[in-house]
Amino acid sequence: MTVRTNRIIGPEIRPIERIEETLGIYEGELRSKEKHGTGCYLWYNGNFYNGEWQNNKMTGAGTLYYANGGILKGKFVDGKINGLGRGLYENGDMYVGMWKDAMFHGTGLFYMKDKNQWQMGDFELGSMTQVKALGKGKPSSLGYIKS
């Protein structure tokens, strides 16, 4: 089911559509019946994305909230976080750095809450390949993830 309304987004009034699908509900801009522009999606499992869309995929700046408490914030490409971004995990661990296809890839800083320590280094497809620095405590550069 599609419902069309108008909403103020930034300085403009834009047409907003609401689409109920088998996996969840999308509310936002459409182009040629595809999610395209600014919008949000609530999956029935409790996950929620707020950000930019292109051709039915999360693409552009956005924040993905997981039902378990995890958060990913950054740039998404074809539904996966890519480039500079932040991740907060349900156990309190945090990562700030470069991503490729939703995996740590490039330089990044990873904070392990249970050990109250951090490590900075180079990552390749999710695995650390070189440690450049280690430390105790939560680095201030991690900051907080805000929507």
BAKOL-188924 format. One line per field, with one value per residue: residue number from 1; residue in one letter; z negated, x, y negated of N, C-alpha, C, O, CB in turn. Coordinates in nm, 2 decimals. Last residue first. Glycine has a CB too. Example, Ala and Ser with C-alpha at 12.3 -4.5 7.8 and 13.67 -1.06 7.14 Angstrom:
2
num 2|1 $
residuo s|a $
n_c3 -0.71|-0.78 $
n_c1 1.28|1.32 $
n_c2 0.22|0.57 $
ca_c3 -0.71|-0.78 $
ca_c1 1.37|1.23 $
ca_c2 0.11|0.45 $
c_c3 -0.79|-0.78 $
c_c1 1.29|1.32 $
c_c2 0.00|0.33 $
o_c3 -0.80|-0.85 $
o_c1 1.34|1.42 $
o_c2 -0.11|0.33 $
cb_c3 -0.57|-0.90 $
cb_c1 1.41|1.13 $
cb_c2 0.06|0.45 $
END
This chain:
147
num 147|146|145|144|143|142|141|140|139|138|137|136|135|134|133|132|131|130|129|128|127|126|125|124|123|122|121|120|119|118|117|116|115|114|113|112|111|110|109|108|107|106|105|104|103|102|101|100|99|98|97|96|95|94|93|92|91|90|89|88|87|86|85|84|83|82|81|80|79|78|77|76|75|74|73|72|71|70|69|68|67|66|65|64|63|62|61|60|59|58|57|56|55|54|53|52|51|50|49|48|47|46|45|44|43|42|41|40|39|38|37|36|35|34|33|32|31|30|29|28|27|26|25|24|23|22|21|20|19|18|17|16|15|14|13|12|11|10|9|8|7|6|5|4|3|2|1 $
residuo s|k|i|y|g|l|s|s|p|k|g|k|g|l|a|k|v|q|t|m|s|g|l|e|f|d|g|m|q|w|q|n|k|d|k|m|y|f|l|g|t|g|h|f|m|a|d|k|w|m|g|v|y|m|d|g|n|e|y|l|g|r|g|l|g|n|i|k|g|d|v|f|k|g|k|l|i|g|g|n|a|y|y|l|t|g|a|g|t|m|k|n|n|q|w|e|g|n|y|f|n|g|n|y|w|l|y|c|g|t|g|h|k|e|k|s|r|l|e|g|e|y|i|g|l|t|e|e|i|r|e|i|p|r|i|e|p|g|i|i|r|n|t|r|v|t|m $
n_c3 -1.59|-1.71|-1.90|-2.05|-2.04|-1.97|-2.07|-2.33|-2.40|-2.70|-2.83|-2.68|-2.36|-2.07|-1.72|-1.49|-1.37|-1.07|-1.01|-1.14|-0.91|-0.73|-0.50|-0.69|-0.87|-1.08|-1.39|-1.74|-2.02|-2.36|-2.66|-2.83|-2.80|-2.72|-2.50|-2.28|-1.99|-1.71|-1.43|-1.11|-0.76|-0.59|-0.69|-0.84|-0.62|-0.45|-0.22|-0.41|-0.61|-0.84|-1.17|-1.48|-1.69|-2.01|-2.24|-2.36|-2.27|-2.03|-1.90|-1.67|-1.42|-1.16|-0.87|-0.54|-0.32|-0.37|-0.45|-0.20|-0.01|0.19|-0.05|-0.30|-0.54|-0.88|-1.15|-1.31|-1.63|-1.84|-1.97|-1.84|-1.62|-1.49|-1.27|-1.06|-0.89|-0.61|-0.29|-0.04|-0.01|-0.04|0.26|0.46|0.59|0.30|0.00|-0.32|-0.63|-0.87|-0.95|-1.20|-1.33|-1.39|-1.21|-1.02|-0.96|-0.85|-0.69|-0.54|-0.32|-0.03|0.27|0.33|0.39|0.69|0.86|0.97|0.66|0.34|-0.01|-0.28|-0.45|-0.46|-0.66|-0.59|-0.43|-0.26|-0.30|-0.25|-0.21|-0.17|-0.04|-0.01|0.17|-0.01|-0.07|-0.20|-0.38|-0.53|-0.43|-0.51|-0.31|-0.18|-0.09|0.02|-0.03|0.08|0.00 $
n_c1 2.26|2.58|2.81|3.08|3.43|3.68|3.86|3.91|3.94|3.90|4.18|4.51|4.64|4.85|4.91|4.92|4.91|4.78|4.55|4.25|3.98|3.80|3.95|4.21|4.33|4.58|4.51|4.47|4.29|4.21|4.03|3.86|3.77|3.50|3.53|3.77|3.78|3.97|4.03|4.18|4.25|4.10|3.81|3.56|3.27|3.08|3.24|3.47|3.57|3.78|3.65|3.59|3.40|3.34|3.15|2.91|2.76|2.64|2.86|2.89|3.09|3.13|3.33|3.45|3.36|3.04|2.78|2.54|2.35|2.51|2.68|2.67|2.86|2.74|2.69|2.53|2.47|2.30|2.07|1.92|1.81|2.03|2.02|2.21|2.21|2.38|2.46|2.43|2.19|2.00|1.81|1.63|1.79|1.91|1.87|1.98|1.81|1.77|1.66|1.63|1.50|1.28|1.17|1.05|1.23|1.17|1.34|1.32|1.48|1.56|1.61|1.42|1.27|1.07|0.88|1.03|1.13|1.03|1.10|0.93|0.92|0.86|0.84|0.91|0.90|0.68|0.58|0.42|0.53|0.46|0.62|0.62|0.72|0.84|0.93|1.26|1.46|1.40|1.10|0.77|0.56|0.27|0.19|0.05|0.09|0.06|0.08 $
n_c2 -1.08|-1.02|-0.86|-1.03|-0.99|-0.90|-1.08|-1.01|-0.66|-0.51|-0.31|-0.26|-0.17|-0.15|-0.18|-0.02|0.31|0.44|0.57|0.68|0.76|0.64|0.58|0.48|0.20|0.05|-0.11|-0.12|-0.01|-0.05|0.07|0.20|0.45|0.40|0.22|0.15|-0.05|-0.11|-0.31|-0.27|-0.26|0.02|0.15|0.34|0.38|0.28|0.22|0.08|-0.20|-0.37|-0.48|-0.36|-0.15|-0.01|0.19|0.24|0.45|0.36|0.10|-0.15|-0.29|-0.54|-0.61|-0.66|-0.38|-0.23|-0.01|0.09|0.02|-0.11|-0.27|-0.52|-0.69|-0.68|-0.47|-0.21|-0.06|0.17|0.26|0.46|0.33|0.08|-0.19|-0.37|-0.67|-0.83|-0.95|-0.69|-0.45|-0.18|-0.14|-0.22|-0.43|-0.56|-0.75|-0.87|-0.81|-0.57|-0.25|0.00|0.32|0.47|0.64|0.49|0.19|-0.12|-0.37|-0.70|-0.94|-1.13|-0.94|-0.67|-0.37|-0.38|-0.50|-0.71|-0.79|-0.91|-0.98|-0.81|-0.53|-0.18|0.10|0.45|0.68|0.64|0.29|-0.01|-0.33|-0.66|-0.96|-1.30|-1.58|-1.86|-2.18|-2.29|-2.31|-2.00|-1.91|-1.89|-1.68|-1.54|-1.20|-0.89|-0.55|-0.22|0.12 $
ca_c3 -1.46|-1.72|-1.77|-2.06|-2.06|-1.93|-1.93|-2.31|-2.34|-2.58|-2.83|-2.78|-2.47|-2.17|-1.85|-1.49|-1.49|-1.14|-0.95|-1.16|-1.00|-0.86|-0.49|-0.56|-0.86|-0.94|-1.29|-1.61|-1.92|-2.22|-2.58|-2.85|-2.84|-2.83|-2.63|-2.34|-2.13|-1.77|-1.58|-1.20|-0.89|-0.59|-0.58|-0.86|-0.70|-0.59|-0.21|-0.27|-0.59|-0.71|-1.06|-1.40|-1.58|-1.91|-2.16|-2.40|-2.39|-2.15|-1.90|-1.81|-1.46|-1.30|-0.94|-0.68|-0.35|-0.29|-0.49|-0.30|-0.13|0.22|0.09|-0.26|-0.40|-0.78|-1.10|-1.21|-1.54|-1.76|-2.02|-1.95|-1.73|-1.50|-1.41|-1.07|-1.02|-0.69|-0.43|-0.08|0.06|-0.12|0.17|0.36|0.66|0.45|0.08|-0.18|-0.55|-0.84|-0.88|-1.15|-1.27|-1.48|-1.31|-1.12|-0.94|-0.97|-0.67|-0.65|-0.37|-0.18|0.20|0.39|0.28|0.61|0.77|1.06|0.80|0.44|0.13|-0.22|-0.44|-0.41|-0.61|-0.67|-0.53|-0.34|-0.22|-0.34|-0.14|-0.27|-0.02|-0.09|0.16|0.08|-0.09|-0.09|-0.34|-0.51|-0.45|-0.50|-0.43|-0.16|-0.16|0.06|-0.07|0.09|0.00 $
ca_c1 2.18|2.46|2.74|2.95|3.31|3.57|3.83|3.81|3.99|3.83|4.07|4.40|4.62|4.76|4.92|5.01|4.88|4.90|4.68|4.36|4.09|3.75|3.83|4.18|4.24|4.52|4.59|4.46|4.40|4.19|4.15|3.88|3.91|3.53|3.48|3.71|3.78|3.88|4.05|4.07|4.29|4.18|3.90|3.67|3.38|3.04|3.13|3.45|3.49|3.74|3.76|3.58|3.50|3.32|3.27|2.98|2.84|2.56|2.81|2.87|3.01|3.14|3.21|3.46|3.43|3.16|2.86|2.65|2.31|2.43|2.68|2.63|2.81|2.84|2.67|2.63|2.45|2.41|2.13|2.00|1.72|1.99|2.00|2.14|2.24|2.27|2.47|2.45|2.31|2.06|1.92|1.59|1.75|1.92|1.85|1.96|1.92|1.73|1.76|1.57|1.61|1.32|1.26|0.96|1.21|1.16|1.28|1.36|1.37|1.56|1.61|1.52|1.32|1.18|0.84|0.99|1.15|1.04|1.09|1.03|0.85|0.94|0.77|0.90|1.00|0.69|0.64|0.43|0.51|0.47|0.54|0.66|0.62|0.86|0.82|1.16|1.39|1.50|1.24|0.88|0.63|0.38|0.16|0.13|0.02|0.13|0.00 $
ca_c2 -1.07|-1.09|-0.85|-0.96|-1.07|-0.82|-1.09|-1.11|-0.78|-0.54|-0.41|-0.23|-0.25|-0.08|-0.23|-0.14|0.22|0.37|0.62|0.59|0.80|0.68|0.67|0.53|0.32|0.08|-0.05|-0.19|0.01|-0.07|0.03|0.06|0.44|0.49|0.17|0.26|-0.05|-0.02|-0.30|-0.28|-0.30|-0.10|0.16|0.24|0.43|0.31|0.32|0.13|-0.08|-0.35|-0.46|-0.48|-0.16|-0.11|0.17|0.12|0.48|0.38|0.23|-0.13|-0.18|-0.50|-0.59|-0.70|-0.51|-0.24|-0.13|0.12|0.09|0.01|-0.25|-0.39|-0.69|-0.71|-0.60|-0.24|-0.18|0.13|0.15|0.50|0.36|0.22|-0.15|-0.24|-0.60|-0.78|-0.97|-0.83|-0.50|-0.28|-0.09|-0.13|-0.30|-0.57|-0.63|-0.88|-0.87|-0.71|-0.33|-0.12|0.24|0.36|0.70|0.55|0.33|-0.04|-0.24|-0.61|-0.85|-1.12|-1.07|-0.75|-0.46|-0.33|-0.39|-0.60|-0.83|-0.81|-1.02|-0.91|-0.66|-0.29|-0.01|0.34|0.67|0.76|0.41|0.11|-0.20|-0.56|-0.84|-1.19|-1.47|-1.75|-2.09|-2.26|-2.44|-2.11|-1.85|-1.98|-1.71|-1.64|-1.32|-1.01|-0.67|-0.35|0.00 $
c_c3 -1.40|-1.59|-1.79|-1.93|-2.08|-1.95|-1.89|-2.16|-2.31|-2.52|-2.70|-2.79|-2.57|-2.28|-1.94|-1.63|-1.49|-1.25|-1.01|-1.10|-1.01|-0.96|-0.63|-0.56|-0.71|-0.94|-1.16|-1.51|-1.79|-2.14|-2.43|-2.78|-2.87|-2.88|-2.74|-2.48|-2.18|-1.92|-1.64|-1.34|-0.98|-0.73|-0.56|-0.75|-0.72|-0.67|-0.35|-0.28|-0.44|-0.70|-0.93|-1.29|-1.51|-1.81|-2.06|-2.32|-2.43|-2.28|-2.03|-1.82|-1.61|-1.33|-1.08|-0.75|-0.50|-0.32|-0.42|-0.33|-0.23|0.10|0.12|-0.11|-0.36|-0.64|-1.00|-1.16|-1.44|-1.67|-1.94|-2.02|-1.85|-1.62|-1.41|-1.21|-1.03|-0.82|-0.50|-0.23|0.03|-0.06|0.09|0.27|0.56|0.50|0.23|-0.11|-0.40|-0.76|-0.85|-1.08|-1.20|-1.43|-1.41|-1.23|-1.05|-0.93|-0.81|-0.63|-0.48|-0.22|0.05|0.33|0.34|0.50|0.69|0.97|0.88|0.57|0.23|-0.07|-0.39|-0.41|-0.58|-0.61|-0.63|-0.45|-0.31|-0.26|-0.25|-0.20|-0.14|-0.06|0.09|0.07|0.02|-0.14|-0.24|-0.47|-0.42|-0.53|-0.41|-0.30|-0.13|-0.03|-0.04|0.05|0.00 $
c_c1 2.17|2.39|2.61|2.88|3.19|3.44|3.72|3.78|3.88|3.88|4.01|4.30|4.51|4.74|4.82|5.02|4.98|4.85|4.80|4.49|4.20|3.86|3.79|4.06|4.23|4.44|4.52|4.55|4.37|4.31|4.12|4.01|3.95|3.67|3.52|3.66|3.70|3.89|3.94|4.12|4.17|4.22|3.97|3.77|3.49|3.15|3.10|3.35|3.49|3.67|3.69|3.69|3.48|3.43|3.24|3.10|2.92|2.64|2.73|2.80|3.01|3.05|3.24|3.33|3.43|3.22|2.99|2.73|2.41|2.40|2.61|2.64|2.79|2.78|2.78|2.59|2.56|2.37|2.25|2.08|1.80|1.91|1.96|2.14|2.15|2.31|2.35|2.46|2.32|2.19|1.96|1.69|1.71|1.88|1.87|1.95|1.88|1.84|1.69|1.69|1.55|1.43|1.31|1.04|1.12|1.13|1.29|1.28|1.42|1.45|1.62|1.51|1.43|1.22|0.95|0.96|1.12|1.07|1.10|1.00|0.96|0.86|0.87|0.82|0.99|0.79|0.64|0.47|0.52|0.43|0.56|0.57|0.68|0.75|0.83|1.04|1.28|1.42|1.34|1.01|0.74|0.43|0.28|0.09|0.10|0.04|0.09 $
c_c2 -1.21|-1.08|-0.92|-0.96|-0.98|-0.90|-1.00|-1.13|-0.88|-0.67|-0.43|-0.34|-0.20|-0.18|-0.16|-0.20|0.11|0.28|0.55|0.65|0.70|0.73|0.73|0.62|0.35|0.21|-0.04|-0.12|-0.06|-0.04|0.02|0.02|0.29|0.49|0.27|0.23|0.07|-0.02|-0.21|-0.27|-0.32|-0.14|0.03|0.26|0.33|0.38|0.37|0.24|-0.05|-0.21|-0.43|-0.47|-0.29|-0.11|0.06|0.09|0.36|0.41|0.26|0.01|-0.17|-0.38|-0.55|-0.68|-0.54|-0.38|-0.12|0.00|0.12|0.09|-0.11|-0.39|-0.54|-0.72|-0.63|-0.38|-0.19|0.02|0.10|0.39|0.40|0.24|0.00|-0.20|-0.48|-0.71|-0.91|-0.83|-0.65|-0.33|-0.21|-0.08|-0.19|-0.43|-0.66|-0.75|-0.87|-0.77|-0.47|-0.20|0.11|0.28|0.60|0.62|0.39|0.10|-0.17|-0.48|-0.77|-1.03|-1.05|-0.89|-0.54|-0.43|-0.33|-0.47|-0.70|-0.87|-0.90|-0.94|-0.75|-0.42|-0.12|0.22|0.56|0.76|0.53|0.23|-0.09|-0.43|-0.74|-1.07|-1.35|-1.65|-1.99|-2.17|-2.41|-2.24|-1.96|-1.91|-1.82|-1.67|-1.42|-1.13|-0.79|-0.46|-0.12 $
o_c3 -1.29|-1.48|-1.88|-1.85|-2.13|-1.87|-1.78|-2.13|-2.27|-2.58|-2.60|-2.76|-2.53|-2.31|-1.89|-1.67|-1.48|-1.24|-1.00|-1.13|-0.92|-1.08|-0.64|-0.62|-0.63|-1.00|-1.13|-1.55|-1.74|-2.20|-2.39|-2.84|-2.91|-3.00|-2.85|-2.57|-2.14|-1.97|-1.62|-1.37|-0.94|-0.82|-0.52|-0.72|-0.64|-0.77|-0.38|-0.34|-0.35|-0.77|-0.90|-1.33|-1.48|-1.84|-2.02|-2.33|-2.53|-2.39|-2.13|-1.75|-1.67|-1.27|-1.12|-0.70|-0.58|-0.34|-0.42|-0.24|-0.33|0.10|0.06|-0.04|-0.39|-0.63|-1.03|-1.12|-1.48|-1.63|-1.97|-2.12|-1.96|-1.72|-1.35|-1.27|-1.00|-0.84|-0.46|-0.29|0.06|-0.05|0.13|0.19|0.58|0.46|0.27|-0.15|-0.37|-0.80|-0.81|-1.13|-1.15|-1.49|-1.51|-1.34|-1.16|-0.88|-0.88|-0.57|-0.51|-0.18|0.01|0.35|0.38|0.52|0.63|1.00|0.86|0.60|0.20|-0.02|-0.46|-0.37|-0.65|-0.51|-0.74|-0.55|-0.43|-0.16|-0.32|-0.14|-0.20|-0.07|0.13|-0.05|0.14|-0.24|-0.19|-0.53|-0.31|-0.64|-0.29|-0.39|-0.05|-0.04|-0.08|0.10|-0.08 $
o_c1 2.12|2.45|2.53|2.90|3.20|3.34|3.66|3.67|3.77|3.88|4.05|4.33|4.43|4.83|4.72|5.12|5.10|4.76|4.91|4.52|4.23|3.83|3.76|4.07|4.23|4.48|4.43|4.66|4.26|4.42|4.01|4.10|4.06|3.70|3.56|3.75|3.59|4.00|3.82|4.23|4.07|4.22|3.91|3.81|3.51|3.11|3.08|3.37|3.50|3.70|3.58|3.81|3.36|3.55|3.12|3.16|2.99|2.59|2.75|2.70|3.11|2.94|3.35|3.22|3.43|3.15|3.05|2.75|2.38|2.41|2.66|2.60|2.87|2.66|2.90|2.48|2.68|2.25|2.31|2.15|1.75|1.92|1.86|2.25|2.03|2.43|2.24|2.48|2.23|2.29|1.96|1.66|1.76|1.93|1.85|2.01|1.76|1.95|1.58|1.80|1.44|1.46|1.38|0.99|1.13|1.03|1.39|1.18|1.54|1.33|1.69|1.41|1.53|1.20|0.92|1.00|1.19|1.04|1.17|0.89|1.06|0.74|0.96|0.75|1.05|0.77|0.60|0.41|0.62|0.33|0.67|0.44|0.79|0.70|0.83|1.05|1.22|1.31|1.35|1.03|0.79|0.36|0.37|-0.03|0.22|-0.07|0.19 $
o_c2 -1.23|-1.07|-0.88|-1.05|-0.87|-0.87|-1.02|-1.18|-0.85|-0.77|-0.37|-0.46|-0.12|-0.26|-0.11|-0.26|0.12|0.20|0.61|0.76|0.63|0.74|0.85|0.73|0.27|0.31|-0.11|-0.08|-0.06|-0.03|0.06|-0.05|0.27|0.52|0.22|0.21|0.10|0.00|-0.25|-0.23|-0.38|-0.05|-0.07|0.37|0.24|0.44|0.49|0.34|-0.13|-0.11|-0.46|-0.45|-0.33|-0.07|0.04|-0.01|0.36|0.38|0.18|0.03|-0.18|-0.37|-0.53|-0.73|-0.44|-0.48|-0.01|-0.09|0.18|0.21|-0.01|-0.48|-0.45|-0.75|-0.62|-0.40|-0.18|0.00|-0.01|0.41|0.38|0.17|0.03|-0.18|-0.49|-0.70|-0.93|-0.73|-0.73|-0.25|-0.33|0.02|-0.08|-0.33|-0.77|-0.65|-0.88|-0.79|-0.47|-0.21|0.12|0.17|0.63|0.65|0.34|0.14|-0.17|-0.47|-0.76|-1.05|-0.95|-0.96|-0.48|-0.55|-0.22|-0.36|-0.60|-0.99|-0.80|-0.92|-0.78|-0.42|-0.15|0.24|0.56|0.82|0.52|0.26|-0.09|-0.41|-0.74|-1.09|-1.31|-1.63|-2.02|-2.10|-2.51|-2.26|-2.00|-1.85|-1.83|-1.69|-1.38|-1.16|-0.79|-0.47|-0.13 $
cb_c3 -1.48|-1.76|-1.73|-2.17|-1.95|-2.02|-1.85|-2.36|-2.20|-2.61|-2.89|-2.93|-2.43|-2.21|-1.85|-1.40|-1.62|-1.03|-0.80|-1.31|-0.95|-0.85|-0.39|-0.49|-0.93|-0.84|-1.34|-1.63|-1.90|-2.20|-2.60|-3.00|-2.73|-2.79|-2.62|-2.34|-2.18|-1.71|-1.64|-1.17|-0.89|-0.53|-0.44|-1.01|-0.62|-0.59|-0.13|-0.20|-0.64|-0.61|-1.10|-1.48|-1.48|-1.98|-2.09|-2.54|-2.36|-2.12|-1.89|-1.88|-1.40|-1.40|-0.87|-0.69|-0.28|-0.14|-0.65|-0.24|-0.09|0.32|0.15|-0.31|-0.31|-0.78|-1.21|-1.10|-1.62|-1.68|-2.16|-1.91|-1.69|-1.51|-1.48|-0.98|-1.14|-0.60|-0.47|-0.03|0.21|-0.27|0.25|0.44|0.75|0.50|0.06|-0.12|-0.56|-0.97|-0.75|-1.26|-1.17|-1.61|-1.25|-1.06|-0.93|-1.06|-0.57|-0.79|-0.26|-0.24|0.23|0.55|0.16|0.70|0.85|1.15|0.83|0.45|0.17|-0.23|-0.58|-0.27|-0.72|-0.72|-0.47|-0.25|-0.17|-0.41|-0.03|-0.39|0.11|-0.24|0.30|0.07|-0.09|0.02|-0.28|-0.41|-0.35|-0.60|-0.50|-0.09|-0.32|0.21|-0.23|0.23|-0.12 $
cb_c1 2.05|2.48|2.72|2.86|3.29|3.57|3.96|3.86|4.06|3.67|4.13|4.47|4.59|4.82|4.88|4.95|4.89|4.97|4.67|4.38|4.15|3.65|3.85|4.30|4.10|4.64|4.63|4.50|4.42|4.15|4.26|3.88|4.00|3.49|3.33|3.81|3.71|3.89|4.06|3.97|4.38|4.09|3.83|3.73|3.45|2.91|3.17|3.58|3.35|3.86|3.85|3.60|3.49|3.31|3.31|3.00|2.94|2.47|2.92|2.79|3.06|3.10|3.12|3.51|3.35|3.14|2.87|2.74|2.24|2.51|2.82|2.49|2.92|2.96|2.66|2.64|2.43|2.46|2.18|2.10|1.63|2.12|1.90|2.21|2.21|2.20|2.49|2.33|2.30|2.09|2.04|1.53|1.86|2.06|1.70|2.08|2.04|1.70|1.80|1.51|1.70|1.35|1.37|0.87|1.35|1.05|1.37|1.32|1.32|1.56|1.48|1.51|1.36|1.30|0.76|1.11|1.30|0.91|1.20|1.17|0.79|1.00|0.67|1.03|1.14|0.71|0.78|0.29|0.61|0.37|0.57|0.68|0.56|1.00|0.68|1.23|1.49|1.61|1.26|0.86|0.69|0.32|0.16|0.11|-0.02|0.19|-0.10 $
cb_c2 -1.01|-1.24|-0.70|-1.03|-1.16|-0.69|-1.06|-1.25|-0.74|-0.56|-0.54|-0.21|-0.39|0.05|-0.39|-0.24|0.31|0.28|0.59|0.55|0.93|0.79|0.78|0.59|0.29|0.08|0.09|-0.35|0.16|-0.22|0.14|0.02|0.49|0.63|0.16|0.38|-0.18|0.13|-0.44|-0.18|-0.43|-0.22|0.20|0.27|0.56|0.39|0.44|0.17|-0.10|-0.35|-0.36|-0.62|-0.04|-0.25|0.30|0.12|0.59|0.50|0.33|-0.24|-0.05|-0.62|-0.48|-0.84|-0.63|-0.22|-0.13|0.23|0.21|0.10|-0.25|-0.35|-0.75|-0.62|-0.71|-0.13|-0.31|0.25|0.18|0.61|0.47|0.31|-0.24|-0.13|-0.70|-0.68|-1.12|-0.92|-0.48|-0.23|-0.03|-0.01|-0.26|-0.61|-0.58|-0.96|-0.79|-0.79|-0.26|-0.21|0.32|0.42|0.78|0.65|0.41|-0.10|-0.15|-0.67|-0.76|-1.26|-1.15|-0.76|-0.37|-0.30|-0.29|-0.56|-0.89|-0.73|-1.13|-0.85|-0.70|-0.26|-0.07|0.29|0.67|0.88|0.37|0.13|-0.19|-0.59|-0.76|-1.22|-1.43|-1.69|-2.17|-2.19|-2.54|-2.08|-1.72|-2.10|-1.59|-1.76|-1.29|-1.04|-0.66|-0.37|0.00 $
END
